[in-house]
Amino acid sequence: MERKIGWNDLFLAGSVVDLDVGMWSARTKIKAADLGIDDSPEVHKALSLGCHRLVPKDAFDKVREIAWAAKRAIESHSLNFPFIRGARYVPDAKMGSLIDRLKKQREAFDAESDRICADYQSITAEMLPVIRKALLDATGDEEIAKAAYDRVLSEYPSADEIRSKFYIRWNVYAVSGAKSGAIADTMAQETESVKSIVRSMIEQLREEFSERLGAVTAAIAKGGKLNSMTIESTREVLDRVESMNLFGDSVLADQVWKLRGIIDTAERNGKIYASKKSGFLNDLTSIQREVEKSAEDAVAEAEANLTGLGRRKFNIPTEGVM
């Protein structure tokens, strides 16, 4: 009897990574009393009072950029894992490189967070006069503004409390299949879930390829020369698609190879002359038609490839890989 694909087969080839980033919001809600307004039910229904910003707008720009760099590192090494919100599926071959990059980003994030806490007094001191003036401008009343200002001051946490709000951590784990093969309904549901996820990841990779293909097509349609930036970014996408085609989508692999050939030819020729432009566009249109075909054959390929790999022994840490 043909064995159906299950969770254990999928996680022979990779693991799920879930990034968790924490930052202090540095905001506190504006209360009606801060503006000299009665705190009535009608006020709550009709007005959205917003928030006080407790530090300058750009105070956390650097630490925020480091967090985004960690997120981009995961995205460049992975595919979306739709079964778990926010999680990414990382092939085993890319896991070591990803963890190394995440550790470097965490080190930079921690250093910048420490700097923020060390400079906490000066950062807040820069904002306090702005808050006080804003309250006075909003209320037009010194007494109300002072009371609101004192309340806002009381909302500031200590530097130690703030430091605990800044963190980067991650979890690496796998989903284990049903323990008993005798439960036919459970096994059938598991198979459909896994196939749905594989289909989603195959379609995601094809979509990434199609977006880059569209950019190349648009550039060639205008005629002239493909600039070096277009060529370089296209090759980066093709490299990623090739490296992430871990389920063996042969249609996608063939079209990647064809687009590489077009890019190489365009680069060698320098300029795409009008007499050759139609040929390039026909080739690109043909590639687009192929990748837009149903992914069902690719899912069947993936199922055949994955079920032939054997079983994996799981070692699932509860904390980020250190």
QUIDAFEN-V910418 format. One record per residue. OMEGA is omega in radians with two decimals (999 if undefined). NEAR is the number of other ideal C-beta (glycine too) atoms within 12 Angstrom. D_LAST is the distance of its C-alpha to the last C-alpha in whole Angstrom. Layout:
omega,near,d_last
OMEGA,NEAR,D_LAST
OMEGA,NEAR,D_LAST
//
This chain:
omega,near,d_last
-3.12,6,42
-3.13,10,40
-3.13,19,36
-3.13,27,35
3.13,36,31
-3.11,36,29
-3.09,37,25
3.11,29,24
-3.13,33,26
-3.06,42,24
2.89,35,21
-2.99,29,21
-3.08,35,21
-3.14,36,18
3.09,39,16
3.09,38,16
-3.11,39,13
-3.11,31,14
3.14,35,13
-3.13,21,14
3.10,30,16
3.07,21,18
3.05,29,21
-3.11,33,24
3.14,20,27
3.10,30,29
3.00,21,32
-3.04,25,35
3.00,19,37
3.08,29,41
-3.12,26,43
-3.12,25,47
3.11,24,48
-3.10,33,46
-3.13,27,49
-3.11,23,52
3.05,21,52
-3.13,13,53
-3.05,16,50
3.06,12,52
-3.13,10,51
3.10,11,52
3.13,19,50
-3.11,15,47
-2.96,8,49
-3.02,11,50
2.97,17,47
-2.95,11,44
3.08,20,43
-3.03,16,40
2.91,18,37
2.98,32,38
-3.00,27,35
3.09,31,34
3.10,33,32
-3.04,21,34
-3.06,15,33
-3.03,15,31
-3.06,30,29
-3.08,33,26
-3.06,16,26
-3.12,21,24
3.09,37,21
3.11,26,22
3.09,19,22
3.11,32,18
3.10,31,18
3.11,22,20
3.08,26,18
3.11,36,15
3.13,28,17
3.11,19,19
3.11,31,16
-3.11,39,16
-3.12,27,19
-3.13,25,20
-2.90,34,18
2.98,39,19
3.10,40,22
3.11,27,23
-2.93,34,22
-3.10,21,25
-3.11,28,25
-3.06,19,22
3.08,10,23
-3.09,20,21
-3.14,28,18
3.14,38,18
-3.06,42,18
3.07,41,16
-3.14,30,18
-3.08,25,16
-3.11,18,18
-3.03,29,16
-3.12,27,12
3.12,17,11
-3.13,20,13
-3.11,34,12
3.08,28,8
-3.14,17,9
3.13,30,12
3.11,41,10
3.11,22,8
3.12,19,11
3.11,32,13
3.12,32,11
3.12,18,12
3.13,24,15
3.13,34,15
-3.14,24,15
3.13,19,17
3.09,28,20
3.08,33,19
3.12,19,20
3.13,22,23
-3.14,32,24
3.11,29,25
-3.13,16,26
-3.01,21,29
-3.10,29,29
-3.13,17,33
3.12,17,34
-3.14,27,32
3.14,30,34
3.11,19,37
-3.05,19,37
-3.01,29,37
3.11,24,40
3.12,14,43
3.12,21,42
-3.08,35,42
-3.14,24,45
3.14,16,47
3.13,23,46
3.13,32,47
3.11,23,50
-3.08,16,51
-3.05,23,50
-3.06,24,52
-3.07,12,55
-3.09,19,55
-3.07,16,54
3.12,15,54
-3.13,23,51
3.14,25,49
3.13,19,49
3.11,22,48
3.13,34,45
3.11,29,44
3.13,19,43
3.13,23,42
3.10,31,39
-3.11,21,39
-3.11,14,38
-3.11,26,35
3.06,27,33
3.08,21,30
3.12,15,29
3.13,23,26
3.12,14,24
-3.14,14,24
-3.08,31,24
-3.11,24,21
-3.14,15,19
3.14,21,20
3.10,33,18
2.93,24,14
3.06,33,12
-3.12,26,10
3.06,37,9
3.06,26,10
-3.07,34,10
3.11,28,14
3.06,33,17
-3.10,27,21
-3.14,21,23
3.12,29,26
-3.09,22,29
-3.08,13,30
3.09,12,33
-3.09,18,35
-3.12,9,38
-3.00,14,38
-3.11,14,39
3.14,13,39
-3.13,19,35
3.13,24,34
3.12,17,36
3.11,18,35
3.13,29,31
-3.13,30,33
3.11,21,34
-3.12,26,31
3.13,37,29
3.11,32,32
3.13,24,32
3.10,36,28
3.12,43,28
-3.13,30,32
-3.12,26,30
3.07,40,27
3.14,41,30
3.10,30,32
-3.13,31,29
3.09,40,29
3.13,36,33
3.08,23,33
3.12,33,31
-3.10,40,33
3.12,28,36
3.13,21,36
3.09,36,35
3.11,38,38
3.12,24,40
3.12,25,39
3.14,39,41
-3.14,30,44
-3.13,17,45
-3.13,29,44
3.14,37,47
3.11,20,49
-3.11,18,50
3.12,19,51
-2.99,18,50
2.97,20,47
-3.09,34,44
-3.05,20,42
3.13,15,39
3.10,14,37
-3.14,28,37
-3.12,29,37
-3.12,16,34
3.09,21,32
3.13,36,34
3.08,25,32
3.11,18,29
-3.14,31,29
3.09,33,31
3.13,21,28
-3.11,28,26
3.11,37,28
-3.08,25,28
-3.12,23,25
3.14,36,24
-3.01,35,27
3.13,35,25
3.04,43,28
3.08,27,31
-3.03,37,33
3.09,23,36
3.14,33,38
-3.14,40,35
3.13,28,34
-3.10,23,38
3.04,35,38
3.13,35,36
-3.14,21,37
3.14,29,41
3.06,39,39
-3.14,28,38
3.13,19,41
3.13,38,43
3.14,37,41
3.14,17,41
3.14,23,45
-3.14,35,45
3.13,22,43
-3.08,14,46
-3.13,21,49
-3.12,15,48
3.10,19,50
-3.08,32,50
-3.08,16,54
-3.11,15,56
-3.12,11,57
-3.04,20,54
-3.11,25,52
3.11,16,53
3.09,19,52
-3.10,32,49
3.08,25,49
3.12,18,50
-3.13,28,47
3.10,37,45
3.11,23,46
3.10,21,46
-3.14,34,43
3.13,25,42
-3.10,16,44
-3.09,29,42
3.11,36,39
3.09,20,41
-3.13,22,42
3.13,16,41
-3.05,29,37
3.11,18,38
3.12,20,39
3.09,35,35
3.11,30,34
3.07,25,36
-3.13,27,35
-3.14,38,31
3.13,31,32
-3.13,21,34
-3.06,24,31
-3.10,34,29
3.11,27,31
-3.02,17,31
-3.09,24,28
-3.06,12,28
3.13,17,25
3.02,23,22
-3.07,11,20
2.97,19,17
-2.94,13,14
3.13,17,13
3.10,19,10
3.13,13,11
3.11,13,8
3.11,25,6
-3.01,24,4
999,14,0
//
